[in-house]
Amino acid sequence: MSWSHKDLLDIESLDAEDLTLILDTARKFRDLGCRENKKIAALKGRTVVNLFVEPSTRTRISFELAAQRLSADVVNFTAEASSLRKGETLKDTLRNLEAMNADCIILRHGASGAPHFLSRFAKAHIVNAGDGAHEHPTQGLLDVFTIRERKGRMEGLRVTILGDILYSRVARSNIWALRRLGAEITLCGPPTLVPRWFERMGCRVVWNVEEAIRGADVVNLLRIQHERQRKGMFPSIGEYASLFGLNHSRLRLLRPDALIMHPGPINRGVEIESELADGPQSVILEQVANGLAVRMAVLYLLHGGDPSVALP
């Protein structure tokens, strides 16, 4: 199977074969990271622009390293130091970047749909690095990659996503990816942040944390997206931690070999007790490491890389 998409805008538009192709390709790049020489010339002569209109640490650095390890030239672009602050439109920014022969634009933006909007005009490949509360496709991909590598399968796994689902682009990408690959999904959090309409996406919605995590193979913890909320969605952080935080008592409800995940940044003592974030069931740092492999795979496939060819 070969990659047939010009851009990576979301997970919703991908099928199980697309997802599997990315995950299988990412496995090759994960192994590349163990070598002394971690670079290959797959994108030599190409220019990748990190266009981040919202702040980021893991995602921006991960894309930068991914492009560098594929031997691309990388330009990091932040809104604060650009003409976007002077009123330049996103479309005009795109045109200027393409006039300088940018081959791929990695876009993070606060407006849902911004990458889809750019893709209508762009000759360059567009990769969505998170758009509003819509999707964060490479985070969804690295999460399912981490689960599949640890568990050896996706079909039939019981995955609980716990936290702010309503405002989370990570949750949506995870839901689409997990559903496509056959996992069973439970969503849990305060009723104001986990509305019943998520059931239309094929998820089970519960508001009791003990019920949600009992017997789960994986629990993925999401932080509260305060920056997207226009009003208080629950009384206090302390109450949230008491009712929905993962602690030692609740840990016993998970399967003994369950994975604990978090896309970061972690609010220790809120979503999760600090010891559990650093404990033996946590794969949080593995997610970060796997994100590099997944983003290398995405850039490689978008630029016509052959997934069947062994890496040099």
C-alpha positions in Angstrom: 0.0 0.0 0.0 1.2 3.5 -0.8 0.3 6.9 0.7 -2.3 8.8 -1.4 -2.9 12.0 0.6 -1.3 15.4 -0.2 -1.8 16.6 3.4 -2.4 15.4 6.9 -5.3 17.4 8.2 -7.1 15.1 10.5 -7.6 11.4 11.5 -11.3 11.4 10.7 -10.7 11.3 6.9 -8.2 8.4 7.2 -9.1 4.7 7.1 -7.6 1.8 9.0 -5.2 1.1 6.1 -3.9 4.7 6.2 -3.3 4.5 9.9 -1.6 1.1 9.8 0.7 2.4 7.0 1.8 5.3 9.1 2.3 3.1 12.2 4.3 0.5 10.4 6.5 3.2 8.8 7.0 4.8 12.2 8.3 1.5 13.6 11.2 1.8 11.1 12.0 5.3 12.2 11.8 4.4 15.9 14.5 1.8 15.3 16.5 4.4 13.4 16.6 6.5 16.5 18.6 3.7 18.3 21.5 4.0 15.8 24.6 6.2 16.2 23.8 8.0 13.0 20.2 8.9 13.3 19.9 10.8 10.0 18.9 9.7 6.5 18.8 11.8 3.3 15.1 11.2 2.5 14.2 14.9 2.5 17.5 16.4 1.5 16.9 19.6 -0.4 13.3 20.0 1.0 12.3 22.9 3.2 9.9 22.3 6.2 8.4 25.3 7.9 7.1 25.1 11.5 4.3 27.7 11.5 3.1 27.8 15.1 0.5 30.4 15.9 -0.1 28.8 19.3 2.6 27.9 21.9 4.1 24.4 21.9 7.0 22.5 23.3 6.8 18.8 22.5 5.1 19.1 19.1 7.2 21.9 17.7 10.5 20.4 18.8 9.4 16.9 17.7 8.6 18.1 14.2 11.8 20.1 14.0 13.9 17.1 15.0 11.9 14.8 12.6 12.6 17.1 9.7 16.3 17.4 10.6 16.7 13.7 10.9 15.3 13.3 7.4 17.9 16.0 6.3 15.4 18.7 5.5 16.1 22.4 6.0 13.9 23.6 8.8 12.5 27.1 9.5 10.8 27.8 12.8 8.1 30.5 12.6 6.3 32.0 15.6 3.4 34.4 15.3 4.8 36.8 17.9 7.8 37.5 15.8 6.0 37.6 12.4 3.9 39.9 10.2 0.8 38.1 11.5 1.1 40.5 14.5 0.9 43.3 11.9 -2.4 42.1 10.4 -1.1 39.9 7.6 -3.6 37.1 6.8 -2.8 33.5 7.1 -3.3 33.1 3.4 -0.8 35.8 2.6 1.7 34.3 5.0 1.3 31.0 3.1 1.9 32.7 -0.3 5.0 34.3 1.0 6.4 31.0 2.4 5.6 29.3 -0.9 7.3 32.1 -2.8 10.4 31.1 -0.9 9.9 27.5 -2.0 8.6 25.9 1.2 7.8 22.3 0.6 5.8 21.5 3.8 4.1 23.7 6.3 3.4 22.4 9.8 0.6 24.5 11.2 -0.6 24.9 14.8 -3.5 27.4 15.1 -6.1 28.4 17.6 -8.9 28.3 15.0 -10.5 25.0 14.2 -10.2 24.3 10.5 -7.2 26.6 9.8 -5.1 23.8 8.2 -8.1 22.8 6.0 -8.5 26.4 4.9 -4.8 26.6 4.0 -4.8 23.3 2.1 -7.4 24.8 -0.3 -4.7 27.2 -1.6 -1.4 25.5 -0.8 0.9 23.8 -3.2 3.0 22.8 -0.2 2.1 19.8 2.0 0.1 21.0 5.0 0.3 19.1 8.3 -2.1 19.9 11.1 -0.1 20.2 14.4 -3.3 21.1 16.3 -6.2 23.3 15.3 -8.4 24.8 18.0 -10.5 22.1 19.7 -10.8 20.2 16.5 -8.0 17.7 16.0 -4.3 17.0 16.7 -3.7 14.1 14.3 0.0 13.3 15.0 -0.8 13.2 18.7 -3.5 10.7 18.0 -1.1 8.7 15.9 1.7 8.6 18.4 -0.8 7.6 21.1 -2.1 4.6 19.2 1.4 3.7 18.1 2.5 3.6 21.8 -0.5 1.4 22.7 0.1 -1.0 19.7 3.8 -1.3 20.5 3.2 -2.1 24.1 0.1 -4.3 23.7 0.8 -5.8 20.3 -2.7 -5.2 19.1 -5.6 -2.6 19.1 -8.6 -4.8 18.5 -10.8 -5.2 21.6 -8.6 -3.1 23.9 -10.5 -1.1 26.5 -9.3 2.5 26.5 -10.5 5.2 28.9 -10.0 8.8 28.0 -10.3 10.9 31.2 -10.5 14.6 31.5 -11.6 17.6 29.4 -13.0 15.9 26.3 -15.2 18.8 25.1 -12.3 21.2 24.4 -9.6 18.6 23.6 -8.3 18.2 20.0 -6.3 15.3 21.3 -9.4 13.5 22.5 -11.0 13.7 19.0 -8.0 12.5 17.2 -7.6 9.6 19.7 -11.3 8.7 19.3 -11.1 8.5 15.5 -7.9 6.5 15.5 -8.9 4.1 18.3 -12.3 3.4 16.7 -10.8 2.8 13.2 -8.4 0.2 14.7 -11.0 -1.6 16.8 -10.5 -0.4 20.4 -13.4 0.2 22.8 -13.5 3.7 24.2 -14.9 5.1 27.4 -15.0 8.8 28.0 -15.2 10.3 31.5 -14.9 13.7 33.2 -17.3 16.3 34.6 -20.6 16.3 32.8 -20.0 19.8 31.6 -16.8 18.6 29.8 -18.1 15.2 28.6 -21.5 15.8 27.0 -23.6 12.8 26.0 -23.4 13.6 22.3 -19.9 12.0 22.2 -21.8 8.7 22.1 -22.5 9.5 18.5 -18.8 9.0 17.8 -19.1 5.4 19.1 -17.9 6.0 22.6 -19.3 5.1 26.0 -19.9 8.2 28.2 -19.8 7.9 32.0 -19.3 10.5 34.7 -18.1 8.2 37.5 -14.4 7.7 37.4 -14.4 4.4 39.1 -16.8 2.9 36.6 -14.9 4.4 33.7 -11.5 3.0 34.6 -12.5 -0.4 36.1 -10.8 -3.1 34.0 -9.3 -0.7 31.5 -6.2 -1.7 29.4 -5.3 1.9 28.9 -6.1 5.2 30.6 -5.3 8.4 28.7 -5.4 11.5 31.0 -6.1 14.9 29.5 -5.5 18.3 31.2 -8.2 20.9 31.6 -8.1 23.3 28.6 -8.5 26.5 30.6 -7.4 28.6 27.6 -10.4 27.5 25.5 -13.0 27.7 28.2 -15.1 30.9 28.4 -16.5 30.1 31.8 -15.9 27.8 34.8 -16.9 24.3 33.9 -16.5 22.9 37.5 -16.2 24.5 41.0 -12.4 24.1 41.6 -9.2 22.4 40.6 -9.2 20.7 44.0 -12.6 19.2 43.5 -11.6 18.0 40.0 -8.6 16.2 41.4 -10.7 14.6 44.1 -13.4 13.4 41.8 -11.5 12.6 38.6 -7.7 12.5 39.3 -5.9 9.2 39.0 -4.5 8.2 42.4 -3.1 5.1 44.1 -6.5 4.0 45.2 -8.0 4.2 41.8 -5.0 2.6 40.1 -6.1 -0.7 41.6 -9.2 -0.6 39.5 -7.2 -0.8 36.3 -5.9 -4.0 34.8 -2.5 -4.9 36.4 -0.7 -4.4 33.1 -2.7 -1.2 32.1 -0.9 1.7 30.5 -1.1 5.2 31.9 -0.8 7.9 29.2 -0.8 11.7 29.1 -0.2 14.0 26.0 1.4 16.7 28.2 1.9 19.1 29.7 1.0 17.3 33.0 -0.5 19.1 35.9 0.8 16.9 38.6 -1.6 16.4 41.5 -4.5 17.3 39.3 -5.0 14.7 36.5 -2.6 12.3 38.2 -0.5 11.8 41.3 3.1 12.6 40.7 4.3 9.1 41.7 2.0 7.5 39.1 3.2 9.8 36.4 6.7 8.5 37.0 5.7 4.9 37.9 6.2 1.6 36.1 2.8 1.7 34.3 3.4 5.2 32.9 4.4 5.4 29.2 4.3 9.2 29.1 7.9 9.6 28.1 7.6 6.8 25.6 4.8 8.8 24.0 7.2 11.7 23.5 9.9 9.4 22.0 7.4 7.8 19.7 6.1 11.2 18.6 9.4 11.7 16.9 9.2 8.4 15.0 5.5 9.1 14.0 6.3 12.6 12.7 9.2 11.3 10.7 6.9 8.7 9.1 4.3 11.4 8.3 6.9 13.7 6.6 8.5 10.8 4.8 5.2 9.5 3.4 3.9 13.0 2.4 7.0 13.6 0.4 6.6 10.4 -1.6 8.7 8.0 0.5 8.3 4.3 -0.2 7.1 2.5 2.9 8.2 -0.8 1.6 11.9 0.2 1.2 14.3 -0.7 4.0 15.9 2.4 5.5 19.6 2.8 4.8 
